[in-house]
Amino acid sequence: MMYRFSLLLTSIFVLCSCASTELQVADQQHPALNDEKFPSVHLFPVETEEEIFYLDDAAQSFVRKAIHSNETIAPDANELVSSIFNYSEMGLLYRNSANSVANTTFHTKAANCLSLSIMTYAMAEYGGFDATFYEVDIPEYWTRRDGFSLLNGHVNMRIANRKDPTLVTSSSWFVDVDFDPQMIRRHFQRNKISKQEIVTMFYNNKGADALIENSYTKAYSYFREAAMLSPHIPQTWINLGVLYRMVGDYEAAERSYQYALTLDDDSLTAWENLSLLYRRMGREQEANEIIAKVESRRHSNPFYHFILGEQAYDEGRIGDALTLFRRAYKLDNNRHEVLFGLAKVHYELGDVHTAQRYMRRAEQLAPNEQDRNRYQSKLSAISMLH
């Protein structure tokens, strides 16, 4: 399950990323919050955690039917996950912009990965399972929506059967769940995050939706709640900075970006936003110095080019994908993912021999048996067809 964003255009904000540190409560007078700028913020209440994870009778009934009720067999997380995936495949519309609470996701069957994550967690919790959220540490890459550039991220989860010595489990004690249509993201390192941080992501996403719709006070309400709930997450302060910039409060925007950088000095999103703000303020030299550093770091990251290559390949831009995978390969020629990307594009271009060569190399460098078997299977399929 996935999701995180960050706006660019002349701004860049982050919808759903986060870092895992000790939780605390933000001071309502935090210098990067600006209630005076949005006096009607109280007219836009946000969903509570209970509302976000609520399931009605129909959704609860779905969970009960999905899991075993035999007195001698423990409820099985695999059965629940299988039912959720089957339900998803029967008409669920995947939309990046569909940010919804668990119950709405279940009934409307339109959701992004974060919304699916929230629904699945709520169902697992109701079914008596232990569920854990994870954020996947993927390289930055961008998509476009309504004139904004969005920085995407990814979350997934693990659902575990609760151990009961009096009952027999029918399968392994846990199952990993990932709704992401781009399978490649599942191979990156992931970090455990809290339910509270997922709620913060939800608020950031909803705030981003409001910002795109030019509903600035509503956006502030969501970003403010995210900042109050998890003040340690820099992306929320970046989002606030973008909002302040869009309403013309440049001083507040600068304070917000600078605070985000005290939390994560390596945030390219925060630095890039700050450079864009400085350019708007006429501080060209400072803006140029920052953007030069950002571009240098970004272009020296092989995974930055790799992720863009994956996106180009998925969109059918094979020539662009080849260029991007080659850039990634030049920076690091020992990553099996990059080699597999090169194999894919060469196969699409009809160069079977080169595709096989890269595939064999990817197989040799694969870090686990699962990936090695995957590459071997693809090699066998290519050999059979040619």
Buried (B, 14 or more C-beta within 10 A) or exposed (E): BBBBBBBBBBBBBBBBBBBBEEBEEBEEEBEBBBEEBBEEBEEBEBBEEEEBBBBEEEBBEBBEEBBBEEEEEBBBBBBBBEBBBEBBEEEBEBEBBBBBBBBBBBEEBBBBBBBBBBBBBBBBBBBBBBBBBBBBBBBBBBEEBEEBBBBBBBBBBBBBBBEEEEBEBBEEEBBEBBBBEBEBBBBBEBEEBBBBBBBBBBBBBBBBBBBBEEBBBBBBBBBBBBBBBBBBBBBBBBBBBBBBBBBEBBEBBBBBBBBBBEBBEEBBBBBBBBBBBBBBBEBEEBBEEBBEBBEEEBEEBBBBBBBBBBBBBEEEBBEBBBBBBBBBBEBBEEBBBBBBBBBBBBBBBEBBEBBBBBBBBBBEBBEEEEBBEBBBEBBEEBEEEE
